[in-house]
Amino acid sequence: MKKKAFLIFEVEEFIVALSAIVLIGGAFFAWSQTPNYTVPGTSGDGLITLGLGALAIVFLTIDLISEKIPPWVPLILGILALAIGLVNYNAISAAVKQFEGSVGPGIYLTLIASLGIIVGSILDVYRSRK
């Protein structure tokens, strides 16, 4: 049995869990906004990142119960969410220039949370190899 730093989590697992929650939340915030219109992430690829964040929490929960999920599984989910976030960031930033808008906070939360999942997962892979 692993020694847990934050009640039931190791530090690496805590980073992944917190980042997954932020990833889910980022889908509900605006991904693009203009003076007259706001587009939440849930109207497009934010639904995918929401699902990836939920899967990361499900896999982390299963790992806490049975320790049978490899630590690289959340890493793959984080990489997928980061790829989706970067593609959407590039598309949105190019599109909003035409309408005098801006990239919304939801896409930034998605990018930061994806990086958090990736970093936490890499630390967890490193720790599990010791």
Secondary structure by P-SEA (a helix, b strand, c coil): ccccccccccaaaaaaaaaaaaaaaaaaccccccccccccccccaaaaaaaaaaaaaaaaaaaaaccccccaaaaaaaaaaaaaaaaaaaaaaaaaccccccccaaaaaaaaaaaaaaaaaaaaaaaaac
